[in-house]
Amino acid sequence: MISDRKTAIQVRESMLTVNTLLNRCAQIVEDSGCPDVEKLNLKKQIGEMLFISLFHIFKPICDTHPELTPPDFRSDDQKPGVA
């Protein structure tokens, strides 16, 4: 994905911010007075954006640079102390 570690770190940090903002958007929509059909549509679109950012940008960075993988994103076999 991104072989340059410095660039990968910058993009990774930006993607974490994007994901935080998208999650905030989803909460705003959930708490809104929008009709249920609008909420469902908006949350679906936000979910698709989260999926793309996570699996098409963030995960490939972490696959290339495993040391950049946040502990919360590691699978059980990647966590320290797990054999």
C-alpha positions as CSV (number, residue, x, y, z in Angstrom):
1,M,0.0,0.0,0.0
2,I,2.3,2.8,1.3
3,S,5.9,1.6,1.6
4,D,7.2,4.8,3.1
5,R,6.8,4.5,6.8
6,K,6.6,8.3,7.5
7,T,3.8,8.7,4.9
8,A,2.0,5.6,6.3
9,I,2.0,7.0,9.8
10,Q,0.5,10.3,8.5
11,V,-2.2,8.6,6.5
12,R,-2.9,6.2,9.4
13,E,-3.4,9.0,11.8
14,S,-5.6,10.8,9.3
15,M,-7.7,7.7,8.8
16,L,-8.2,7.3,12.5
17,T,-9.5,10.9,12.6
18,V,-11.8,10.2,9.6
19,N,-13.2,7.1,11.3
20,T,-13.8,9.1,14.5
21,L,-15.6,11.7,12.6
22,L,-17.7,9.2,10.7
23,N,-18.6,7.5,13.9
24,R,-19.6,10.9,15.3
25,C,-21.8,11.5,12.2
26,A,-23.5,8.1,12.8
27,Q,-24.3,9.1,16.3
28,I,-25.6,12.5,15.2
29,V,-27.9,10.8,12.7
30,E,-29.0,8.3,15.4
31,D,-29.8,11.1,17.8
32,S,-31.5,13.3,15.2
33,G,-35.2,13.9,14.5
34,C,-34.8,12.6,11.0
35,P,-37.4,10.1,9.9
36,D,-36.4,6.4,10.4
37,V,-36.0,5.8,6.7
38,E,-33.6,8.7,6.4
39,K,-31.6,7.5,9.5
40,L,-31.3,4.1,8.0
41,N,-30.1,5.4,4.6
42,L,-27.6,7.8,6.2
43,K,-26.2,5.2,8.6
44,K,-25.9,2.8,5.7
45,Q,-23.9,5.3,3.7
46,I,-21.7,6.1,6.7
47,G,-21.2,2.4,7.3
48,E,-20.0,2.0,3.7
49,M,-17.6,4.8,4.1
50,L,-16.2,3.3,7.3
51,F,-15.8,-0.1,5.5
52,I,-13.9,1.5,2.6
53,S,-11.6,3.5,4.9
54,L,-10.9,0.6,7.2
55,F,-10.5,-2.3,4.7
56,H,-9.2,-0.5,1.7
57,I,-6.9,2.1,3.3
58,F,-6.2,1.5,7.0
59,K,-5.8,-2.3,7.0
60,P,-3.4,-2.4,4.0
61,I,-1.3,0.2,5.8
62,C,-1.2,-2.0,8.9
63,D,-0.5,-5.1,6.8
64,T,2.5,-3.3,5.3
65,H,3.6,-1.9,8.6
66,P,2.3,-4.2,11.4
67,E,3.9,-2.1,14.1
68,L,1.4,0.6,13.2
69,T,-1.6,-1.6,14.0
70,P,-3.4,-0.3,17.1
71,P,-3.9,-2.9,19.8
72,D,-7.7,-2.7,19.4
73,F,-7.3,-3.7,15.7
74,R,-5.1,-6.7,16.3
75,S,-6.5,-10.2,16.0
76,D,-6.1,-12.5,19.0
77,D,-3.1,-14.2,17.4
78,Q,-1.3,-10.8,17.0
79,K,-1.8,-9.7,20.6
80,P,1.3,-9.8,22.9
81,G,1.4,-12.9,25.1
82,V,-0.9,-15.0,22.9
83,A,0.6,-18.2,21.6
